[in-house]
Amino acid sequence: MSNDSSLSLDEINDRIAILESNIRQLIEQAAAASGEQNEARIADRINQQNDELDRLLKIREARQKK
């Protein structure tokens, strides 16, 4: 991802909202998916999105404490 120090709090909040939406959509896809490969691919993507979400939440929390 880009240099997060240059992002405003609003931009971080926007990215968090996008990630949350992506995760919801991926969960819906996983529920409808059939086949081990599809399920594994979607699970990997959900994990990536969750990792990015956690990272941005920590950045937001740190900025709000300033």
PyMOL commands that set and color helices and strands:
alter all, ss='L'
color gray80, all
select helices_A, chain A and resi 4-6+9-32+36-64
alter helices_A, ss='H'
color red, helices_A
deselect
rebuild
show_as cartoon
